[in-house]
Amino acid sequence: MEMLTHLMDGFAVAFQPLNLGLMLLGCTLGLFIGAMPGLGSVNGVAILLPVTFFVPPTGAIIFLAAIYYGAMYGGAISSIMLGIPGASTAVATTFDGRPMAMQGKADQALTAAAVASFAGGTISVILFTLFAPPLADFALKFGPPEEFALMVLAFATFVGLGGDDIPKTIFTICLGLVLSAVGFDIISGKPRLVFFELPGFFKGISFIVLAIGIYGIGEMLWTMEKSRGKVEIASHKISAAGILGTIKHLLANSRRTMLLSSGLGYFVGILPAAGATPGSLMAYGMTKSMSKNPDQYGKGAINGVVAPECANNAASTGSMLPMLTLGIPGSPTTAILLGGMIIWGLEPGPLLFTQQPEFVWGLTASLYVANFFTVLINLAFIPLFIWVLRMPFTILAPLIFVLCMVGGYAPDNSMHDVWLILLFGVAGYLLRKLDYPMAPLVLAIVLGPLSERAFRQSMISAQGDISIFVTRPLSAIFILIALGLFFYPLYLAWKRKKQAAAASA
């Protein structure tokens, strides 16, 4: 009852005219910031941080949090419409969102992304409201061994239940892990895999550079080869009845996906330094593995859009939990928010809930309102987004190319990244031509640095004793499930061989 009273007080703060206006502005700006390839929530929040010095601290954080929320929604737009991930958090949305757009189902994909984002945001905010302190305590029990075991489980999901060619899946995972290791060694500080001694490789290979290259340039080259320049995209008919029909379909058939993906995304989000990108990729893999028709994924399955969008929005809320309760940012964007809080004299930690209840509950209530605003804005702009696909491919292809170049150059202002995008575009095109799955490669370059850090920290703390991964209960459970998933394809192959032998006898 006391919590409900605090929440009502929070809504009174959120609905103050200034805060409400800042929220609406932040949601709208965030939507378009997220849709711009290479920009994303991190850059958007960082760029607009100085603007907040002119408003009270509570309004400032509400504004920045609204931008964060809007950007989570917006990342799906360019992923679906152009095949270019608006941000790293939306790359998994490209897997099925882009094929749906090419099939004339862009309105369904955009509606599914908006509704799934709303569901993930709502579920995660409810969890945030009800279980903030105990979940923060539980997240602290996740040490390096548990984090590494969870990453192994994510890889195992793609290998064991991905439905793709297993050797090719393992090859692309290994390729992604190699690329993720480029740069400086995290323990010794010595450079490694610095190809041709080029200085640009010292900072490593950015995930967004790889994603834009493979899914932007690579997809464009693939489309041009298949169509010989004559791209026929199915016509897109947009209507309020069609949007409502898609929403009804999702509520009837995707409730389990929304619930499980939101829970997984929120859980991964509260783990310090994990963030929304691994959460969305893991949710996609989990949904694909649990589907009765996993072969449909990657070809335009609507749940392939729902799962990552639920997860990345849930993770964005989850990442605020360790920031507020422990003073530990759960993602790069919340690290900027944390810096803003400190600038405004708000000290994150357990005492924040008792010393600054107006701020905490005002922010919590604003997440409910921002989530509602953003889904309405997103749905209202669907006709505008559909218009992009009506452009002739002779105009759209150069536009995609320019956006890819700008998106690669903008984060670090580096021409090295632009050349890498072109290289990865050609490599992505060749891998697709040879029928290699791209999702495991993307997963590996995202989880590679997290896995390495967790593994090496575990080995240092255990003095090289690898049994640390099976002597800790949570870690052991994850490792056992991962082993089961790795051996599952072998069991299926043995079963098929046995059935074939019985049929021929």
C-alpha positions in Angstrom: 0.0 0.0 0.0 2.9 2.3 0.9 4.4 1.6 -2.5 1.2 2.5 -4.3 1.1 5.8 -2.4 4.6 6.6 -3.5 3.8 5.7 -7.1 0.8 8.0 -7.0 3.0 10.8 -5.7 5.4 10.0 -8.6 2.6 10.4 -11.1 1.8 13.8 -9.6 5.5 14.8 -10.3 5.4 13.2 -13.8 2.2 15.1 -14.8 3.6 18.5 -13.9 3.4 20.6 -17.1 7.1 21.1 -17.4 8.0 17.4 -16.8 5.1 16.3 -19.2 6.4 18.6 -21.9 10.0 17.4 -21.5 8.8 13.8 -21.6 6.9 14.3 -24.8 9.8 16.1 -26.4 12.3 13.5 -25.2 10.2 10.6 -26.6 9.8 12.2 -30.0 13.5 13.2 -30.3 14.6 9.7 -29.0 12.4 8.0 -31.7 14.2 9.8 -34.5 17.7 9.6 -32.8 17.2 5.8 -32.5 16.2 5.5 -36.2 19.4 7.2 -37.4 22.0 4.6 -38.1 25.1 4.9 -35.9 23.6 7.5 -33.6 21.6 5.6 -30.9 20.7 6.4 -27.4 24.2 6.8 -26.1 25.1 9.6 -28.5 21.6 11.1 -28.3 21.7 11.4 -24.5 25.3 12.6 -24.5 24.6 15.3 -27.1 21.5 16.6 -25.3 22.9 16.4 -21.8 23.9 20.1 -21.7 20.3 21.1 -22.6 19.1 19.8 -19.2 21.2 22.3 -17.2 18.3 24.8 -17.7 15.7 22.7 -16.0 15.3 21.2 -12.5 17.2 17.9 -11.8 14.0 15.7 -11.8 12.8 17.1 -15.1 16.3 16.7 -16.5 16.5 13.0 -15.7 12.9 12.5 -16.9 13.9 14.2 -20.2 17.0 12.1 -20.7 15.2 8.9 -19.7 12.5 9.7 -22.3 15.1 10.0 -25.0 16.6 6.7 -23.9 13.1 5.1 -24.1 12.3 6.7 -27.5 15.7 5.6 -28.9 14.9 2.0 -27.9 11.7 2.2 -30.0 13.4 4.0 -32.9 16.2 1.6 -33.5 13.7 -0.9 -35.1 12.6 1.6 -37.7 15.7 1.6 -39.9 16.3 -2.1 -39.1 12.9 -2.9 -40.7 12.7 -0.2 -43.4 16.3 -0.2 -44.7 17.9 -3.3 -43.2 20.4 -1.1 -41.3 20.3 -1.4 -37.5 19.6 2.0 -36.1 21.6 1.0 -33.0 23.3 -2.1 -31.8 20.3 -2.9 -29.6 18.1 -3.3 -32.8 20.3 -5.6 -34.9 18.3 -8.7 -34.0 15.2 -6.9 -35.2 16.8 -6.9 -38.7 16.8 -10.7 -38.9 13.0 -10.9 -39.5 11.9 -7.3 -39.7 13.7 -6.6 -43.0 12.3 -9.8 -44.7 8.8 -8.8 -43.6 9.3 -5.4 -45.2 10.4 -6.9 -48.4 7.3 -9.1 -48.4 5.0 -6.2 -48.1 4.5 -6.6 -44.4 6.3 -3.5 -43.2 3.2 -2.2 -41.4 2.9 -5.5 -39.5 6.6 -5.4 -38.6 6.5 -1.8 -37.5 3.3 -2.4 -35.5 4.8 -5.5 -33.9 8.0 -3.6 -33.0 5.9 -0.8 -31.4 3.6 -3.1 -29.5 6.4 -5.4 -28.4 8.4 -2.4 -27.2 5.4 -1.2 -25.2 4.9 -4.7 -23.7 8.6 -5.0 -22.8 8.7 -1.5 -21.3 5.5 -2.0 -19.3 6.5 -5.4 -17.9 9.9 -4.2 -16.9 8.6 -1.0 -15.3 6.2 -3.1 -13.2 9.1 -5.4 -12.2 11.1 -2.3 -11.4 8.4 -0.9 -9.2 7.7 -4.1 -7.3 11.1 -5.7 -6.9 13.8 -3.0 -7.2 15.8 -3.7 -3.9 15.6 -7.5 -4.0 16.5 -7.7 -7.7 19.4 -5.4 -7.1 20.7 -7.7 -4.4 20.3 -10.7 -6.6 22.2 -9.1 -9.4 25.1 -8.6 -7.1 25.3 -12.4 -6.6 26.1 -12.7 -10.3 29.9 -12.7 -10.3 32.2 -13.3 -13.2 31.7 -17.1 -13.2 27.9 -16.7 -13.5 28.3 -14.1 -16.2 30.6 -16.3 -18.3 28.3 -19.3 -17.9 25.3 -17.2 -19.1 27.3 -16.2 -22.2 28.2 -19.8 -22.9 24.5 -20.6 -22.6 23.7 -17.9 -25.2 26.2 -19.4 -27.7 24.8 -22.9 -27.0 21.3 -21.7 -27.8 22.4 -20.7 -31.3 24.4 -23.9 -31.9 22.0 -26.4 -30.4 18.6 -25.0 -31.5 19.4 -22.5 -34.2 18.2 -24.8 -37.0 21.2 -23.7 -39.2 24.1 -25.7 -40.5 25.9 -26.5 -37.2 29.6 -26.4 -38.6 28.8 -23.1 -40.3 27.2 -21.7 -37.1 30.3 -22.7 -35.1 32.6 -21.1 -37.7 30.8 -17.8 -37.7 30.8 -17.8 -33.9 34.6 -18.3 -33.9 35.0 -15.6 -36.5 33.0 -13.2 -34.4 35.1 -14.1 -31.3 38.3 -13.4 -33.2 37.1 -10.0 -34.4 36.0 -9.2 -30.9 39.5 -9.8 -29.6 41.1 -7.1 -31.9 42.7 -4.3 -29.9 44.5 -4.3 -26.6 44.6 -7.3 -24.2 42.4 -6.5 -21.2 44.9 -7.9 -18.7 48.4 -7.2 -20.1 47.5 -4.1 -22.1 49.5 -5.4 -25.1 48.1 -5.0 -28.6 46.8 -8.2 -30.3 45.4 -9.0 -33.8 46.3 -5.5 -35.0 46.1 -6.3 -38.7 48.9 -4.8 -40.8 49.9 -2.7 -37.8 47.1 -0.2 -38.8 46.5 2.2 -35.8 42.8 2.1 -36.3 42.7 -1.4 -35.0 44.1 -0.4 -31.6 40.6 0.7 -30.5 39.1 -2.6 -31.5 36.3 -3.3 -34.0 33.1 -1.5 -33.2 30.0 -3.7 -33.1 27.9 -1.1 -34.9 30.5 -1.0 -37.7 30.2 -4.7 -38.2 26.4 -4.6 -38.1 26.1 -1.7 -40.5 28.5 -3.4 -42.9 26.9 -6.8 -42.9 23.2 -5.7 -42.7 23.5 -2.4 -44.7 26.1 -2.8 -47.4 25.9 -6.6 -47.5 22.1 -6.7 -47.8 22.2 -4.0 -50.5 24.8 -6.0 -52.6 22.8 -9.2 -52.1 19.6 -7.5 -53.2 21.3 -5.9 -56.3 22.7 -9.2 -57.4 19.4 -11.1 -57.0 17.3 -8.4 -58.7 19.8 -7.2 -61.3 18.8 -3.7 -60.3 15.0 -4.3 -60.7 13.8 -4.6 -57.2 10.1 -5.5 -56.9 9.0 -4.9 -53.3 5.5 -6.0 -52.5 3.0 -3.2 -52.2 2.3 -1.8 -48.7 -1.3 -1.0 -47.8 -1.5 0.9 -44.5 -4.8 1.4 -42.6 -6.0 1.8 -39.0 -7.9 -1.5 -39.4 -4.7 -3.3 -40.5 -2.8 -1.9 -37.5 -5.6 -3.0 -35.1 -5.6 -6.4 -36.8 -1.9 -6.9 -36.2 -2.3 -5.8 -32.5 -5.1 -8.4 -32.1 -3.0 -11.1 -33.7 0.0 -10.3 -31.4 -2.2 -10.3 -28.3 -3.6 -13.7 -29.3 -0.5 -15.4 -30.5 2.6 -13.7 -29.0 1.8 -13.2 -25.4 4.2 -15.9 -24.2 7.0 -14.5 -26.4 6.4 -11.0 -25.0 6.4 -12.3 -21.4 9.5 -14.5 -21.6 11.5 -12.0 -23.7 10.6 -9.1 -21.4 11.7 -11.2 -18.4 14.9 -12.2 -20.0 15.7 -8.7 -21.2 15.0 -7.2 -17.8 17.2 -9.8 -16.1 20.1 -9.3 -18.5 19.6 -5.5 -18.2 20.1 -5.4 -14.4 23.4 -7.2 -14.7 26.1 -4.5 -14.6 27.7 -3.8 -17.9 25.6 -6.3 -19.9 23.0 -4.0 -21.5 20.2 -4.3 -24.0 22.2 -5.7 -27.0 23.0 -9.1 -25.6 19.6 -9.2 -24.0 17.9 -8.7 -27.4 20.1 -11.3 -29.2 19.6 -13.9 -26.4 15.8 -13.3 -26.5 15.8 -13.9 -30.3 17.8 -17.1 -29.9 15.5 -18.3 -27.1 12.3 -17.6 -29.0 13.7 -19.3 -32.1 14.7 -22.3 -30.1 11.3 -22.6 -28.5 9.3 -22.2 -31.7 7.5 -25.0 -33.3 8.7 -23.7 -36.7 12.3 -22.4 -36.2 13.0 -22.6 -39.9 10.7 -19.6 -40.4 13.0 -17.3 -38.4 15.2 -15.2 -40.6 12.5 -15.3 -43.3 9.9 -13.0 -41.8 8.6 -14.5 -38.6 6.7 -11.9 -36.6 7.9 -13.2 -33.3 11.4 -12.7 -34.6 10.6 -8.9 -34.4 8.6 -9.2 -31.1 11.3 -11.0 -29.1 14.2 -8.6 -29.5 12.0 -5.5 -29.2 10.5 -6.7 -26.0 14.0 -7.6 -24.6 15.8 -4.4 -25.5 13.1 -2.2 -24.0 12.9 -4.3 -20.9 16.7 -4.2 -20.6 16.8 -0.4 -20.9 14.6 -0.2 -17.8 16.5 -3.0 -16.1 19.8 -1.2 -16.6 18.4 1.8 -14.6 18.0 -0.5 -11.5 21.7 -1.0 -10.6 22.3 2.7 -11.5 19.7 4.0 -8.9 20.1 1.3 -6.2 23.8 0.6 -6.4 25.4 3.5 -8.3 26.5 1.0 -11.0 25.5 1.8 -14.6 23.9 -1.2 -16.3 24.6 0.1 -19.8 26.6 2.9 -21.6 23.6 5.1 -21.7 22.9 4.8 -18.0 26.5 5.6 -17.4 25.8 9.0 -18.9 22.6 9.3 -16.9 24.6 8.5 -13.7 27.1 11.3 -14.6 24.2 13.7 -15.0 22.7 12.7 -11.6 26.1 13.3 -9.9 26.4 16.7 -11.6 22.9 17.6 -10.3 23.9 16.5 -6.7 21.8 13.3 -6.7 23.9 10.5 -5.1 22.8 7.1 -6.4 22.7 4.2 -3.9 20.4 2.5 -1.4 19.7 5.8 0.4 18.4 7.5 -2.7 15.0 5.9 -2.2 14.6 7.3 1.3 16.4 10.6 0.9 15.1 11.6 -2.6 11.7 9.8 -2.9 10.2 12.6 -5.0 12.9 12.1 -7.6 12.9 8.3 -7.6 9.2 7.8 -7.8 8.8 10.7 -10.2 11.3 9.0 -12.5 9.5 5.6 -12.1 6.1 7.1 -12.9 7.6 8.9 -15.9 8.7 5.6 -17.4 5.1 4.4 -17.5 4.0 7.7 -19.1 6.9 7.8 -21.6 6.2 4.2 -22.6 2.6 5.1 -23.4 3.6 8.3 -25.3 6.2 6.6 -27.4 4.0 3.8 -28.6 1.4 6.3 -29.7 4.0 8.5 -31.5 5.5 5.4 -33.1 2.1 4.1 -34.4 1.2 7.5 -35.7 4.3 7.7 -37.8 4.0 4.3 -39.4 2.6 5.8 -42.7 5.6 8.1 -42.9 8.0 5.1 -42.4 6.1 3.1 -45.1 6.6 5.9 -47.5 10.3 5.2 -47.5 9.8 1.8 -49.1 7.7 3.3 -51.9 10.8 5.0 -53.2 12.4 3.5 -56.3 15.4 1.2 -55.5 17.6 3.5 -57.7 17.0 6.2 -55.1 16.9 3.9 -52.1 20.2 2.1 -52.7 22.3 5.2 -52.8 20.4 6.5 -49.7 21.2 3.3 -47.8 24.8 3.6 -48.9 25.1 7.2 -47.7 23.4 6.4 -44.4 25.8 3.5 -43.8 28.8 5.7 -44.4 27.5 8.5 -42.1 26.4 5.9 -39.5 29.9 4.4 -39.5 31.8 7.7 -39.4 29.6 9.6 -36.8 30.4 7.7 -33.6 34.3 8.1 -33.7 34.8 10.4 -36.7 37.1 7.8 -38.2 37.6 7.0 -41.9 39.1 3.7 -40.7 35.6 2.6 -39.6 34.2 3.7 -43.0 36.7 1.4 -44.8 35.8 -1.4 -42.4 32.1 -1.0 -43.2 32.9 -1.5 -46.9 35.1 -4.5 -46.1 32.4 -6.1 -43.8 29.8 -5.4 -46.4 31.6 -7.4 -49.1 32.4 -10.1 -46.5 28.8 -10.3 -45.4 27.6 -10.6 -49.0 30.0 -13.4 -49.6 29.1 -15.3 -46.4 25.4 -14.9 -47.3 26.1 -16.2 -50.8 27.8 -19.3 -49.2 24.8 -19.7 -46.9 26.6 -18.9 -43.6 24.3 -17.6 -40.8 24.9 -14.0 -39.8 23.2 -13.9 -36.4 25.9 -16.0 -34.6 28.6 -13.8 -35.9 26.8 -10.7 -34.5 26.2 -12.5 -31.2 29.9 -13.4 -30.9 31.2 -9.9 -31.5 28.8 -8.5 -28.9 29.3 -11.2 -26.3 33.0 -11.8 -27.0 34.4 -9.0 -24.9 31.9 -9.7 -22.0 32.8 -13.4 -22.1 36.5 -12.8 -22.1 36.4 -10.4 -19.3 34.2 -12.7 -17.2 36.4 -15.7 -17.9 39.7 -14.1 -17.2 38.4 -12.5 -14.0 37.1 -15.9 -12.9 40.5 -17.6 -13.6 42.4 -14.9 -11.7 40.1 -15.2 -8.7 40.2 -19.0 -8.7 44.0 -19.0 -9.4 43.5 -20.9 -12.6 41.1 -23.5 -11.3 38.5 -24.0 -14.0 36.2 -26.0 -11.7 35.0 -22.6 -10.4 32.4 -22.7 -13.1 30.8 -25.9 -11.8 31.3 -25.5 -8.0 29.1 -22.3 -7.9 25.4 -23.3 -8.1 24.1 -20.8 -10.6 27.1 -21.1 -12.9 26.9 -24.9 -12.8 23.2 -24.8 -13.8 23.9 -22.6 -16.8 26.9 -24.8 -17.9 24.8 -28.0 -17.7 22.0 -26.5 -19.8 24.6 -25.3 -22.3 26.2 -28.7 -22.6 22.7 -30.2 -23.1 22.1 -27.8 -26.0 25.5 -28.5 -27.6 24.8 -32.2 -27.6 21.2 -31.9 -28.7 22.0 -31.8 -32.4 24.1 -35.0 -32.0 21.1 -36.7 -30.4 18.8 -35.5 -33.3 21.3 -36.8 -35.9 21.5 -40.2 -34.1 17.7 -40.3 -33.9 17.2 -39.5 -37.6 19.9 -42.2 -38.5 18.1 -44.8 -36.4 14.7 -43.9 -38.0 16.2 -44.1 -41.4 17.7 -47.5 -40.6 14.4 -48.8 -39.3 12.6 -47.6 -42.4 15.0 -49.3 -44.8 14.9 -52.6 -42.9 
